[in-house]
């Protein structure tokens, strides 16, 4: 699997008075995509945290292309762009009901311990994600 897709429905509380998704909520959609990609790879965030490894966002960006609206079903496509010694980079594309690109983004997460000190990604995490990183992100299409 080089890309993971998950569907999300826009909830009323995620929109402004005009029924348009309020811009910070795209980062919540990115988090959903990232969490589900990790779960599909056999890596639940909750289990990582129980083992003392935390993945914290160190960079985040989003480019907005078109508006998503209340009650639309969106597709969030997530890829791993790179796996470093202590970081993982993800890229995202949010597609509307017709398949139109609504937003695209990127995050970088760092691996830290309970004291928030950087630590090497566990080998199992790096190996589970590495095959995805070798195939490029959404911007390579």
N, CA, C and O atoms as a GROMACS GRO file, in nm:
protein
  564
    1UNK      N    1   0.085  -0.119   0.000
    1UNK     CA    2   0.000   0.000   0.000
    1UNK      C    3   0.089   0.124   0.000
    1UNK      O    4   0.166   0.144   0.094
    2UNK      N    5   0.079   0.206  -0.101
    2UNK     CA    6   0.160   0.327  -0.108
    2UNK      C    7   0.083   0.448  -0.057
    2UNK      O    8   0.142   0.551  -0.025
    3UNK      N    9  -0.048   0.436  -0.050
    3UNK     CA   10  -0.131   0.548  -0.008
    3UNK      C   11  -0.250   0.490   0.068
    3UNK      O   12  -0.301   0.384   0.033
    4UNK      N   13  -0.292   0.560   0.170
    4UNK     CA   14  -0.409   0.517   0.246
    4UNK      C   15  -0.518   0.622   0.228
    4UNK      O   16  -0.491   0.742   0.231
    5UNK      N   17  -0.641   0.576   0.210
    5UNK     CA   18  -0.754   0.668   0.196
    5UNK      C   19  -0.856   0.640   0.305
    5UNK      O   20  -0.884   0.524   0.338
    6UNK      N   21  -0.910   0.746   0.360
    6UNK     CA   22  -1.017   0.734   0.460
    6UNK      C   23  -1.122   0.839   0.427
    6UNK      O   24  -1.090   0.948   0.378
    7UNK      N   25  -1.246   0.806   0.453
    7UNK     CA   26  -1.356   0.899   0.429
    7UNK      C   27  -1.396   0.968   0.558
    7UNK      O   28  -1.401   0.905   0.664
    8UNK      N   29  -1.424   1.096   0.548
    8UNK     CA   30  -1.475   1.174   0.661
    8UNK      C   31  -1.593   1.256   0.612
    8UNK      O   32  -1.593   1.307   0.500
    9UNK      N   33  -1.692   1.269   0.698
    9UNK     CA   34  -1.808   1.353   0.663
    9UNK      C   35  -1.795   1.484   0.740
    9UNK      O   36  -1.767   1.484   0.860
   10UNK      N   37  -1.814   1.594   0.670
   10UNK     CA   38  -1.804   1.726   0.732
   10UNK      C   39  -1.919   1.743   0.831
   10UNK      O   40  -2.036   1.733   0.795
   11UNK      N   41  -1.884   1.768   0.955
   11UNK     CA   42  -1.984   1.790   1.060
   11UNK      C   43  -2.015   1.939   1.071
   11UNK      O   44  -1.933   2.024   1.036
   12UNK      N   45  -2.133   1.968   1.120
   12UNK     CA   46  -2.180   2.107   1.130
   12UNK      C   47  -2.081   2.194   1.210
   12UNK      O   48  -2.053   2.307   1.171
   13UNK      N   49  -2.030   2.140   1.320
   13UNK     CA   50  -1.938   2.216   1.405
   13UNK      C   51  -1.804   2.246   1.341
   13UNK      O   52  -1.727   2.325   1.395
   14UNK      N   53  -1.775   2.187   1.227
   14UNK     CA   54  -1.649   2.212   1.156
   14UNK      C   55  -1.662   2.323   1.053
   14UNK      O   56  -1.566   2.356   0.983
   15UNK      N   57  -1.782   2.382   1.045
   15UNK     CA   58  -1.807   2.483   0.942
   15UNK      C   59  -1.830   2.620   1.002
   15UNK      O   60  -1.854   2.635   1.122
   16UNK      N   61  -1.823   2.721   0.915
   16UNK     CA   62  -1.855   2.858   0.956
   16UNK      C   63  -2.003   2.884   0.929
   16UNK      O   64  -2.077   2.791   0.896
   17UNK      N   65  -2.046   3.006   0.942
   17UNK     CA   66  -2.188   3.039   0.925
   17UNK      C   67  -2.238   3.014   0.783
   17UNK      O   68  -2.359   3.003   0.761
   18UNK      N   69  -2.148   3.006   0.688
   18UNK     CA   70  -2.188   2.981   0.549
   18UNK      C   71  -2.185   2.833   0.513
   18UNK      O   72  -2.209   2.795   0.398
   19UNK      N   73  -2.156   2.748   0.613
   19UNK     CA   74  -2.153   2.604   0.588
   19UNK      C   75  -2.025   2.556   0.522
   19UNK      O   76  -2.019   2.444   0.472
   20UNK      N   77  -1.921   2.640   0.523
   20UNK     CA   78  -1.791   2.606   0.463
   20UNK      C   79  -1.697   2.562   0.575
   20UNK      O   80  -1.695   2.621   0.682
   21UNK      N   81  -1.618   2.456   0.548
   21UNK     CA   82  -1.525   2.407   0.649
   21UNK      C   83  -1.429   2.518   0.689
   21UNK      O   84  -1.365   2.581   0.605
   22UNK      N   85  -1.420   2.541   0.820
   22UNK     CA   86  -1.329   2.639   0.876
   22UNK      C   87  -1.187   2.585   0.860
   22UNK      O   88  -1.160   2.470   0.893
   23UNK      N   89  -1.096   2.668   0.808
   23UNK     CA   90  -0.965   2.621   0.761
   23UNK      C   91  -0.883   2.536   0.858
   23UNK      O   92  -0.817   2.443   0.812
   24UNK      N   93  -0.881   2.560   0.990
   24UNK     CA   94  -0.798   2.473   1.076
   24UNK      C   95  -0.846   2.328   1.081
   24UNK      O   96  -0.769   2.239   1.118
   25UNK      N   97  -0.970   2.305   1.045
   25UNK     CA   98  -1.023   2.169   1.054
   25UNK      C   99  -0.959   2.074   0.953
   25UNK      O  100  -0.967   1.952   0.970
   26UNK      N  101  -0.897   2.127   0.850
   26UNK     CA  102  -0.827   2.039   0.757
   26UNK      C  103  -0.713   1.965   0.828
   26UNK      O  104  -0.680   1.852   0.793
   27UNK      N  105  -0.654   2.030   0.929
   27UNK     CA  106  -0.548   1.963   1.004
   27UNK      C  107  -0.604   1.845   1.085
   27UNK      O  108  -0.533   1.747   1.108
   28UNK      N  109  -0.730   1.855   1.127
   28UNK     CA  110  -0.796   1.741   1.192
   28UNK      C  111  -0.817   1.628   1.092
   28UNK      O  112  -0.802   1.511   1.126
   29UNK      N  113  -0.852   1.663   0.969
   29UNK     CA  114  -0.867   1.562   0.865
   29UNK      C  115  -0.733   1.495   0.836
   29UNK      O  116  -0.726   1.374   0.815
   30UNK      N  117  -0.625   1.575   0.835
   30UNK     CA  118  -0.492   1.519   0.814
   30UNK      C  119  -0.459   1.420   0.927
   30UNK      O  120  -0.406   1.312   0.902
   31UNK      N  121  -0.491   1.459   1.050
   31UNK     CA  122  -0.464   1.370   1.163
   31UNK      C  123  -0.541   1.239   1.150
   31UNK      O  124  -0.488   1.132   1.179
   32UNK      N  125  -0.665   1.248   1.106
   32UNK     CA  126  -0.744   1.126   1.085
   32UNK      C  127  -0.676   1.038   0.980
   32UNK      O  128  -0.664   0.917   1.000
   33UNK      N  129  -0.633   1.097   0.870
   33UNK     CA  130  -0.566   1.020   0.765
   33UNK      C  131  -0.438   0.956   0.815
   33UNK      O  132  -0.411   0.839   0.787
   34UNK      N  133  -0.359   1.032   0.889
   34UNK     CA  134  -0.232   0.981   0.942
   34UNK      C  135  -0.255   0.868   1.042
   34UNK      O  136  -0.187   0.765   1.038
   35UNK      N  137  -0.351   0.887   1.132
   35UNK     CA  138  -0.381   0.786   1.233
   35UNK      C  139  -0.427   0.656   1.168
   35UNK      O  140  -0.386   0.548   1.210
   36UNK      N  141  -0.511   0.668   1.067
   36UNK     CA  142  -0.561   0.547   1.001
   36UNK      C  143  -0.454   0.480   0.915
   36UNK      O  144  -0.454   0.357   0.903
   37UNK      N  145  -0.364   0.557   0.854
   37UNK     CA  146  -0.253   0.498   0.781
   37UNK      C  147  -0.166   0.418   0.878
   37UNK      O  148  -0.128   0.304   0.848
   38UNK      N  149  -0.134   0.475   0.993
   38UNK     CA  150  -0.053   0.404   1.092
   38UNK      C  151  -0.124   0.278   1.140
   38UNK      O  152  -0.062   0.173   1.154
   39UNK      N  153  -0.254   0.290   1.166
   39UNK     CA  154  -0.330   0.173   1.212
   39UNK      C  155  -0.326   0.062   1.106
   39UNK      O  156  -0.306  -0.055   1.139
   40UNK      N  157  -0.343   0.100   0.980
   40UNK     CA  158  -0.338   0.002   0.871
   40UNK      C  159  -0.202  -0.066   0.862
   40UNK      O  160  -0.191  -0.182   0.823
   41UNK      N  161  -0.097   0.009   0.901
   41UNK     CA  162   0.039  -0.047   0.901
   41UNK      C  163   0.068  -0.127   1.028
   41UNK      O  164   0.179  -0.176   1.046
   42UNK      N  165  -0.032  -0.140   1.115
   42UNK     CA  166  -0.015  -0.216   1.238
   42UNK      C  167   0.042  -0.136   1.352
   42UNK      O  168   0.092  -0.192   1.449
   43UNK      N  169   0.034  -0.003   1.342
   43UNK     CA  170   0.092   0.085   1.443
   43UNK      C  171  -0.016   0.179   1.500
   43UNK      O  172  -0.046   0.282   1.440
   44UNK      N  173  -0.072   0.143   1.612
   44UNK     CA  174  -0.171   0.230   1.675
   44UNK      C  175  -0.099   0.334   1.761
   44UNK      O  176  -0.008   0.300   1.837
   45UNK      N  177  -0.140   0.461   1.749
   45UNK     CA  178  -0.080   0.567   1.831
   45UNK      C  179  -0.083   0.529   1.979
   45UNK      O  180   0.015   0.548   2.051
   46UNK      N  181  -0.197   0.476   2.023
   46UNK     CA  182  -0.212   0.443   2.165
   46UNK      C  183  -0.107   0.342   2.210
   46UNK      O  184  -0.055   0.352   2.322
   47UNK      N  185  -0.075   0.247   2.125
   47UNK     CA  186   0.026   0.147   2.160
   47UNK      C  187   0.166   0.208   2.162
   47UNK      O  188   0.248   0.175   2.248
   48UNK      N  189   0.194   0.298   2.068
   48UNK     CA  190   0.323   0.367   2.069
   48UNK      C  191   0.340   0.445   2.198
   48UNK      O  192   0.446   0.440   2.261
   49UNK      N  193   0.235   0.516   2.237
   49UNK     CA  194   0.242   0.596   2.359
   49UNK      C  195   0.260   0.508   2.483
   49UNK      O  196   0.334   0.545   2.574
   50UNK      N  197   0.194   0.394   2.487
   50UNK     CA  198   0.211   0.300   2.599
   50UNK      C  199   0.354   0.251   2.608
   50UNK      O  200   0.403   0.220   2.717
   51UNK      N  201   0.422   0.244   2.493
   51UNK     CA  202   0.562   0.199   2.492
   51UNK      C  203   0.659   0.312   2.521
   51UNK      O  204   0.780   0.291   2.525
   52UNK      N  205   0.608   0.433   2.542
   52UNK     CA  206   0.694   0.546   2.577
   52UNK      C  207   0.739   0.629   2.458
   52UNK      O  208   0.824   0.717   2.473
   53UNK      N  209   0.686   0.603   2.340
   53UNK     CA  210   0.721   0.679   2.219
   53UNK      C  211   0.603   0.768   2.182
   53UNK      O  212   0.489   0.723   2.173
   54UNK      N  213   0.633   0.895   2.160
   54UNK     CA  214   0.531   0.991   2.121
   54UNK      C  215   0.573   1.055   1.990
   54UNK      O  216   0.690   1.088   1.972
   55UNK      N  217   0.478   1.073   1.900
   55UNK     CA  218   0.505   1.140   1.773
   55UNK      C  219   0.443   1.278   1.780
   55UNK      O  220   0.320   1.291   1.788
   56UNK      N  221   0.526   1.381   1.778
   56UNK     CA  222   0.477   1.518   1.790
   56UNK      C  223   0.496   1.592   1.659
   56UNK      O  224   0.597   1.575   1.590
   57UNK      N  225   0.400   1.674   1.625
   57UNK     CA  226   0.406   1.752   1.502
   57UNK      C  227   0.508   1.864   1.519
   57UNK      O  228   0.499   1.943   1.613
   58UNK      N  229   0.604   1.870   1.428
   58UNK     CA  230   0.704   1.977   1.431
   58UNK      C  231   0.687   2.074   1.314
   58UNK      O  232   0.736   2.187   1.319
   59UNK      N  233   0.619   2.030   1.210
   59UNK     CA  234   0.589   2.116   1.095
   59UNK      C  235   0.452   2.079   1.043
   59UNK      O  236   0.413   1.962   1.044
   60UNK      N  237   0.378   2.179   0.996
   60UNK     CA  238   0.247   2.153   0.935
   60UNK      C  239   0.216   2.264   0.836
   60UNK      O  240   0.239   2.381   0.863
   61UNK      N  241   0.165   2.225   0.719
   61UNK     CA  242   0.126   2.324   0.621
   61UNK      C  243   0.005   2.273   0.544
   61UNK      O  244  -0.019   2.152   0.534
   62UNK      N  245  -0.071   2.367   0.490
   62UNK     CA  246  -0.189   2.331   0.412
   62UNK      C  247  -0.209   2.436   0.303
   62UNK      O  248  -0.200   2.556   0.329
   63UNK      N  249  -0.236   2.389   0.184
   63UNK     CA  250  -0.273   2.477   0.073
   63UNK      C  251  -0.418   2.446   0.039
   63UNK      O  252  -0.454   2.332   0.010
   64UNK      N  253  -0.500   2.550   0.042
   64UNK     CA  254  -0.643   2.534   0.018
   64UNK      C  255  -0.673   2.561  -0.129
   64UNK      O  256  -0.630   2.663  -0.184
   65UNK      N  257  -0.746   2.471  -0.192
   65UNK     CA  258  -0.778   2.484  -0.334
   65UNK      C  259  -0.924   2.520  -0.359
   65UNK      O  260  -0.955   2.598  -0.449
   66UNK      N  261  -1.014   2.461  -0.278
   66UNK     CA  262  -1.157   2.484  -0.296
   66UNK      C  263  -1.226   2.450  -0.165
   66UNK      O  264  -1.170   2.379  -0.081
   67UNK      N  265  -1.346   2.501  -0.148
   67UNK     CA  266  -1.417   2.484  -0.021
   67UNK      C  267  -1.485   2.349  -0.009
   67UNK      O  268  -1.541   2.297  -0.105
   68UNK      N  269  -1.479   2.294   0.112
   68UNK     CA  270  -1.560   2.178   0.148
   68UNK      C  271  -1.677   2.232   0.228
   68UNK      O  272  -1.665   2.334   0.296
   69UNK      N  273  -1.790   2.164   0.219
   69UNK     CA  274  -1.913   2.215   0.282
   69UNK      C  275  -1.976   2.113   0.375
   69UNK      O  276  -1.948   1.993   0.369
   70UNK      N  277  -2.062   2.166   0.461
   70UNK     CA  278  -2.133   2.084   0.558
   70UNK      C  279  -2.197   1.961   0.493
   70UNK      O  280  -2.260   1.971   0.387
   71UNK      N  281  -2.181   1.848   0.557
   71UNK     CA  282  -2.240   1.719   0.523
   71UNK      C  283  -2.181   1.652   0.399
   71UNK      O  284  -2.228   1.546   0.359
   72UNK      N  285  -2.079   1.710   0.338
   72UNK     CA  286  -2.013   1.643   0.226
   72UNK      C  287  -1.924   1.531   0.280
   72UNK      O  288  -1.866   1.542   0.388
   73UNK      N  289  -1.915   1.425   0.202
   73UNK     CA  290  -1.822   1.318   0.236
   73UNK      C  291  -1.693   1.345   0.161
   73UNK      O  292  -1.691   1.354   0.038
   74UNK      N  293  -1.585   1.357   0.236
   74UNK     CA  294  -1.454   1.386   0.180
   74UNK      C  295  -1.368   1.261   0.186
   74UNK      O  296  -1.391   1.172   0.267
   75UNK      N  297  -1.269   1.256   0.100
   75UNK     CA  298  -1.171   1.149   0.104
   75UNK      C  299  -1.036   1.212   0.138
   75UNK      O  300  -0.992   1.306   0.073
   76UNK      N  301  -0.972   1.158   0.240
   76UNK     CA  302  -0.839   1.205   0.281
   76UNK      C  303  -0.740   1.098   0.239
   76UNK      O  304  -0.744   0.984   0.287
   77UNK      N  305  -0.650   1.135   0.149
   77UNK     CA  306  -0.546   1.043   0.101
   77UNK      C  307  -0.414   1.082   0.167
   77UNK      O  308  -0.371   1.197   0.160
   78UNK      N  309  -0.351   0.985   0.230
   78UNK     CA  310  -0.230   1.010   0.309
   78UNK      C  311  -0.118   0.921   0.260
   78UNK      O  312  -0.138   0.804   0.229
   79UNK      N  313   0.001   0.979   0.253
   79UNK     CA  314   0.123   0.905   0.215
   79UNK      C  315   0.235   0.939   0.311
   79UNK      O  316   0.235   1.046   0.373
   80UNK      N  317   0.329   0.849   0.322
   80UNK     CA  318   0.453   0.875   0.394
   80UNK      C  319   0.553   0.927   0.291
   80UNK      O  320   0.582   0.859   0.192
   81UNK      N  321   0.606   1.045   0.314
   81UNK     CA  322   0.705   1.103   0.222
   81UNK      C  323   0.847   1.062   0.257
   81UNK      O  324   0.929   1.036   0.168
   82UNK      N  325   0.876   1.058   0.386
   82UNK     CA  326   1.010   1.017   0.427
   82UNK      C  327   1.007   0.960   0.568
   82UNK      O  328   0.922   0.994   0.650
   83UNK      N  329   1.104   0.874   0.594
   83UNK     CA  330   1.126   0.821   0.729
   83UNK      C  331   1.272   0.848   0.760
   83UNK      O  332   1.362   0.796   0.694
   84UNK      N  333   1.294   0.930   0.862
   84UNK     CA  334   1.430   0.960   0.905
   84UNK      C  335   1.464   0.883   1.031
   84UNK      O  336   1.390   0.793   1.072
   85UNK      N  337   1.574   0.919   1.092
   85UNK     CA  338   1.615   0.851   1.216
   85UNK      C  339   1.516   0.878   1.329
   85UNK      O  340   1.488   0.790   1.410
   86UNK      N  341   1.464   0.999   1.334
   86UNK     CA  342   1.371   1.035   1.442
   86UNK      C  343   1.249   1.113   1.391
   86UNK      O  344   1.174   1.170   1.470
   87UNK      N  345   1.231   1.115   1.260
   87UNK     CA  346   1.117   1.190   1.204
   87UNK      C  347   1.046   1.109   1.096
   87UNK      O  348   1.102   1.018   1.035
   88UNK      N  349   0.920   1.146   1.076
   88UNK     CA  350   0.841   1.089   0.967
   88UNK      C  351   0.767   1.205   0.902
   88UNK      O  352   0.706   1.287   0.970
   89UNK      N  353   0.772   1.212   0.770
   89UNK     CA  354   0.699   1.315   0.695
   89UNK      C  355   0.581   1.254   0.623
   89UNK      O  356   0.592   1.149   0.559
   90UNK      N  357   0.467   1.321   0.634
   90UNK     CA  358   0.345   1.276   0.569
   90UNK      C  359   0.295   1.383   0.473
   90UNK      O  360   0.318   1.502   0.496
   91UNK      N  361   0.228   1.342   0.367
   91UNK     CA  362   0.160   1.437   0.280
   91UNK      C  363   0.015   1.391   0.265
   91UNK      O  364  -0.018   1.273   0.280
   92UNK      N  365  -0.071   1.489   0.236
   92UNK     CA  366  -0.215   1.466   0.236
   92UNK      C  367  -0.281   1.533   0.117
   92UNK      O  368  -0.235   1.637   0.070
   93UNK      N  369  -0.388   1.473   0.070
   93UNK     CA  370  -0.476   1.536  -0.028
   93UNK      C  371  -0.619   1.513   0.020
   93UNK      O  372  -0.656   1.400   0.053
   94UNK      N  373  -0.696   1.618   0.025
   94UNK     CA  374  -0.837   1.608   0.062
   94UNK      C  375  -0.918   1.629  -0.065
   94UNK      O  376  -0.908   1.732  -0.131
   95UNK      N  377  -0.998   1.528  -0.098
   95UNK     CA  378  -1.079   1.531  -0.220
   95UNK      C  379  -1.226   1.546  -0.184
   95UNK      O  380  -1.272   1.489  -0.085
   96UNK      N  381  -1.298   1.622  -0.266
   96UNK     CA  382  -1.441   1.640  -0.245
   96UNK      C  383  -1.521   1.526  -0.303
   96UNK      O  384  -1.464   1.431  -0.358
   97UNK      N  385  -1.655   1.535  -0.292
   97UNK     CA  386  -1.742   1.427  -0.341
   97UNK      C  387  -1.723   1.395  -0.489
   97UNK      O  388  -1.742   1.281  -0.530
   98UNK      N  389  -1.686   1.495  -0.568
   98UNK     CA  390  -1.668   1.472  -0.712
   98UNK      C  391  -1.524   1.430  -0.745
   98UNK      O  392  -1.492   1.405  -0.862
   99UNK      N  393  -1.439   1.422  -0.643
   99UNK     CA  394  -1.299   1.388  -0.666
   99UNK      C  395  -1.210   1.510  -0.684
   99UNK      O  396  -1.089   1.496  -0.703
  100UNK      N  397  -1.268   1.630  -0.678
  100UNK     CA  398  -1.189   1.752  -0.694
  100UNK      C  399  -1.096   1.772  -0.573
  100UNK      O  400  -1.134   1.743  -0.460
  101UNK      N  401  -0.977   1.821  -0.600
  101UNK     CA  402  -0.881   1.849  -0.494
  101UNK      C  403  -0.925   1.974  -0.417
  101UNK      O  404  -0.939   2.082  -0.475
  102UNK      N  405  -0.948   1.958  -0.287
  102UNK     CA  406  -0.990   2.069  -0.203
  102UNK      C  407  -0.874   2.128  -0.125
  102UNK      O  408  -0.867   2.250  -0.106
  103UNK      N  409  -0.783   2.043  -0.079
  103UNK     CA  410  -0.669   2.090  -0.001
  103UNK      C  411  -0.558   1.986  -0.008
  103UNK      O  412  -0.584   1.867  -0.026
  104UNK      N  413  -0.436   2.034   0.007
  104UNK     CA  414  -0.324   1.942   0.019
  104UNK      C  415  -0.231   1.996   0.126
  104UNK      O  416  -0.219   2.117   0.145
  105UNK      N  417  -0.166   1.904   0.195
  105UNK     CA  418  -0.083   1.948   0.306
  105UNK      C  419   0.030   1.854   0.335
  105UNK      O  420   0.051   1.752   0.268
  106UNK      N  421   0.103   1.891   0.439
  106UNK     CA  422   0.223   1.817   0.477
  106UNK      C  423   0.243   1.834   0.626
  106UNK      O  424   0.217   1.941   0.681
  107UNK      N  425   0.288   1.727   0.692
  107UNK     CA  426   0.330   1.737   0.832
  107UNK      C  427   0.460   1.659   0.849
  107UNK      O  428   0.487   1.564   0.776
  108UNK      N  429   0.537   1.700   0.946
  108UNK     CA  430   0.655   1.626   0.989
  108UNK      C  431   0.636   1.599   1.138
  108UNK      O  432   0.605   1.690   1.215
  109UNK      N  433   0.654   1.474   1.176
  109UNK     CA  434   0.642   1.435   1.315
  109UNK      C  435   0.776   1.386   1.366
  109UNK      O  436   0.848   1.315   1.296
  110UNK      N  437   0.809   1.424   1.490
  110UNK     CA  438   0.933   1.380   1.553
  110UNK      C  439   0.901   1.279   1.661
  110UNK      O  440   0.799   1.289   1.730
  111UNK      N  441   0.989   1.183   1.676
  111UNK     CA  442   0.977   1.082   1.780
  111UNK      C  443   1.044   1.133   1.906
  111UNK      O  444   1.162   1.170   1.905
  112UNK      N  445   0.967   1.136   2.017
  112UNK     CA  446   1.020   1.181   2.145
  112UNK      C  447   0.981   1.083   2.254
  112UNK      O  448   0.889   1.003   2.238
  113UNK      N  449   1.054   1.090   2.366
  113UNK     CA  450   1.020   1.006   2.480
  113UNK      C  451   0.923   1.081   2.572
  113UNK      O  452   0.880   1.192   2.539
  114UNK      N  453   0.890   1.022   2.685
  114UNK     CA  454   0.794   1.082   2.777
  114UNK      C  455   0.842   1.217   2.830
  114UNK      O  456   0.760   1.301   2.868
  115UNK      N  457   0.973   1.239   2.832
  115UNK     CA  458   1.029   1.368   2.874
  115UNK      C  459   1.038   1.468   2.761
  115UNK      O  460   1.094   1.576   2.777
  116UNK      N  461   0.981   1.432   2.646
  116UNK     CA  462   0.980   1.515   2.524
  116UNK      C  463   1.120   1.537   2.466
  116UNK      O  464   1.145   1.638   2.400
  117UNK      N  465   1.210   1.441   2.491
  117UNK     CA  466   1.343   1.445   2.431
  117UNK      C  467   1.342   1.361   2.303
  117UNK      O  468   1.283   1.253   2.301
  118UNK      N  469   1.407   1.409   2.198
  118UNK     CA  470   1.411   1.332   2.073
  118UNK      C  471   1.473   1.195   2.094
  118UNK      O  472   1.573   1.180   2.164
  119UNK      N  473   1.411   1.094   2.032
  119UNK     CA  474   1.463   0.957   2.034
  119UNK      C  475   1.449   0.898   1.895
  119UNK      O  476   1.365   0.940   1.817
  120UNK      N  477   1.531   0.801   1.867
  120UNK     CA  478   1.525   0.731   1.738
  120UNK      C  479   1.390   0.661   1.726
  120UNK      O  480   1.338   0.606   1.824
  121UNK      N  481   1.334   0.663   1.605
  121UNK     CA  482   1.212   0.586   1.580
  121UNK      C  483   1.240   0.439   1.607
  121UNK      O  484   1.344   0.388   1.566
  122UNK      N  485   1.150   0.371   1.674
  122UNK     CA  486   1.170   0.227   1.692
  122UNK      C  487   1.181   0.160   1.554
  122UNK      O  488   1.114   0.199   1.459
  123UNK      N  489   1.265   0.060   1.546
  123UNK     CA  490   1.289  -0.010   1.420
  123UNK      C  491   1.158  -0.059   1.357
  123UNK      O  492   1.139  -0.047   1.236
  124UNK      N  493   1.069  -0.114   1.440
  124UNK     CA  494   0.941  -0.166   1.387
  124UNK      C  495   0.860  -0.056   1.320
  124UNK      O  496   0.794  -0.080   1.218
  125UNK      N  497   0.864   0.064   1.376
  125UNK     CA  498   0.790   0.177   1.318
  125UNK      C  499   0.854   0.216   1.186
  125UNK      O  500   0.784   0.231   1.085
  126UNK      N  501   0.985   0.234   1.185
  126UNK     CA  502   1.056   0.273   1.063
  126UNK      C  503   1.035   0.171   0.953
  126UNK      O  504   1.013   0.207   0.837
  127UNK      N  505   1.042   0.042   0.987
  127UNK     CA  506   1.026  -0.062   0.886
  127UNK      C  507   0.883  -0.069   0.833
  127UNK      O  508   0.860  -0.093   0.715
  128UNK      N  509   0.786  -0.048   0.922
  128UNK     CA  510   0.645  -0.053   0.879
  128UNK      C  511   0.611   0.061   0.784
  128UNK      O  512   0.526   0.046   0.697
  129UNK      N  513   0.678   0.175   0.801
  129UNK     CA  514   0.647   0.292   0.718
  129UNK      C  515   0.740   0.309   0.599
  129UNK      O  516   0.701   0.372   0.500
  130UNK      N  517   0.860   0.255   0.605
  130UNK     CA  518   0.959   0.276   0.499
  130UNK      C  519   0.912   0.238   0.360
  130UNK      O  520   0.941   0.314   0.267
  131UNK      N  521   0.843   0.128   0.338
  131UNK     CA  522   0.801   0.096   0.201
  131UNK      C  523   0.715   0.205   0.139
  131UNK      O  524   0.721   0.228   0.018
  132UNK      N  525   0.636   0.273   0.218
  132UNK     CA  526   0.553   0.381   0.168
  132UNK      C  527   0.639   0.500   0.128
  132UNK      O  528   0.608   0.569   0.030
  133UNK      N  529   0.745   0.525   0.200
  133UNK     CA  530   0.830   0.641   0.173
  133UNK      C  531   0.905   0.628   0.041
  133UNK      O  532   0.939   0.729  -0.021
  134UNK      N  533   0.931   0.507  -0.002
  134UNK     CA  534   1.010   0.486  -0.124
  134UNK      C  535   0.933   0.519  -0.252
  134UNK      O  536   0.993   0.524  -0.359
  135UNK      N  537   0.805   0.543  -0.242
  135UNK     CA  538   0.724   0.561  -0.364
  135UNK      C  539   0.682   0.705  -0.388
  135UNK      O  540   0.608   0.730  -0.483
  136UNK      N  541   0.724   0.800  -0.306
  136UNK     CA  542   0.692   0.939  -0.332
  136UNK      C  543   0.558   0.978  -0.276
  136UNK      O  544   0.474   0.892  -0.247
  137UNK      N  545   0.537   1.109  -0.262
  137UNK     CA  546   0.413   1.163  -0.207
  137UNK      C  547   0.316   1.207  -0.314
  137UNK      O  548   0.343   1.194  -0.433
  138UNK      N  549   0.201   1.261  -0.271
  138UNK     CA  550   0.100   1.303  -0.367
  138UNK      C  551   0.151   1.408  -0.465
  138UNK      O  552   0.101   1.416  -0.578
  139UNK      N  553   0.249   1.490  -0.424
  139UNK     CA  554   0.294   1.594  -0.515
  139UNK      C  555   0.379   1.539  -0.630
  139UNK      O  556   0.412   1.612  -0.723
  140UNK      N  557   0.415   1.409  -0.622
  140UNK     CA  558   0.498   1.352  -0.728
  140UNK      C  559   0.414   1.306  -0.847
  140UNK      O  560   0.470   1.257  -0.946
  141UNK      N  561   0.283   1.320  -0.840
  141UNK     CA  562   0.198   1.276  -0.951
  141UNK      C  563   0.176   1.385  -1.050
  141UNK      O  564   0.106   1.365  -1.150
   0.00000   0.00000   0.00000
